[in-house]
Amino acid sequence: MNLADRPALTYSKEDQCKSKRQKPTQKQMGDISAKVDKQLKDRSNGVCERCDAARATERAHLIRRGKLTARTTVNDLAHLCTDSHDWADESGFEGRQWLKEFRNKLLNPS
């Protein structure tokens, strides 16, 4: 079959510019909505959820954005002070373990 004998497929500029993506990107799933942010601040009362002493100024994802399977909820976040957030991200196993245990505590309160 000779492709030169087939008519060319043409697409309007509008069709060419339409987004074909069906599911949200990892960045979009990791974005924190205003509603979720308010729920997080209400839960923490502005105090770091790790050290319970410092003012919470940062929101830490308990599950890394690359591992998210749904949009971020309040149970996917911890409200932390800068030192606690740095510790959780940079301390390796200890920080990851704390984040995992904190998320389990949120999901299974006892």
N, C-alpha and C positions, 0 to 999 in steps of 0.2 A: 504494500500500500504506500503510495506516494503522498507525503504530507503536503506537498505543494498543491495538490488537487483539492484539499479540504479548505473550507472557508475559515478565515481567521476569526478567533473568538475575541470579541471586543467587550470591554467593561467601561462603564461610565466612570468619571472621576469620583463620583459619590460612592460607587461600589468599591472602588480601589481604596478609598480612605476609611471605609467601615472597619471597625475592629472585629477580628474574628475570634478573639479570646473568649472562652466560655467561663473559665473559672478565674478567681482572683489570683494575683501574683502573691508571692511570699511577703513582699513589702506591704501589700494591701491587707493581707490577713494579720500581719503584725501591728498594723496601725491601731492606735488606741482612740476610740470614739469618746466624745464628750460625756456621754452617759456612763461608759465604763470608768472613765477618769473620776467622775463624781462618786460612783459607787466605791472606788478604791480609796478615795480621800475620806469618805464617810466611815469605811471599815477601819482605817488606821488612825483616825482623828488627828492626822498630821504628825504622828510619831513613828519613828522607824520601827518596822515590824521585826527587825532582827535584834537590835540592841535595846529597844524600848527606852532610849534616853535622848537621842538626838532628834532634831526636826527632820522629818522625811521630805526630801526634795526631789527624789528621783524614782522612776518606775522601772522595775526590773522584770523582764520576762522570765517566768519560771521554766518555760520551754523555749528553746532557741527558735527564732523565726523560721529557720530552715526546716524545722521538725513539726511546725504547726500544720494541723489538718483542717482547721476551721478558724474563723475570725476570732480575734482575741477577746476573752471575757475577763471579768474581774478575778476569777479563779486562776487565771494564767499569769497574774501579776503580783508583785510584792512592792510595797511602798517603803523605800529605804533611804537612809542618809547616804551621802556621797561615799563615806568610808566603807559602809557595809556593802554598797553596790560594787565598789572597786574590789573589795575582798571576795565577794561572790563570783565576780567575773575572772579574777586573776589568781585565786588561790588553788586552782586546779580541782582535785577530787573533793576536798573539804567544802568548797563553795557549791559545787554541783550537787553534792550530797545534801547540803542544807536546803538548797532550792527544791530538791525532790521531796524531802521530808516536809517542808513547809507546804508544798502543793498537796501532798497526801493529807496533811492536817486540815487544809481548807476543804478538801473534797469529802473527808470522812471525819467530821467533828465528833468527839466522844467525851 
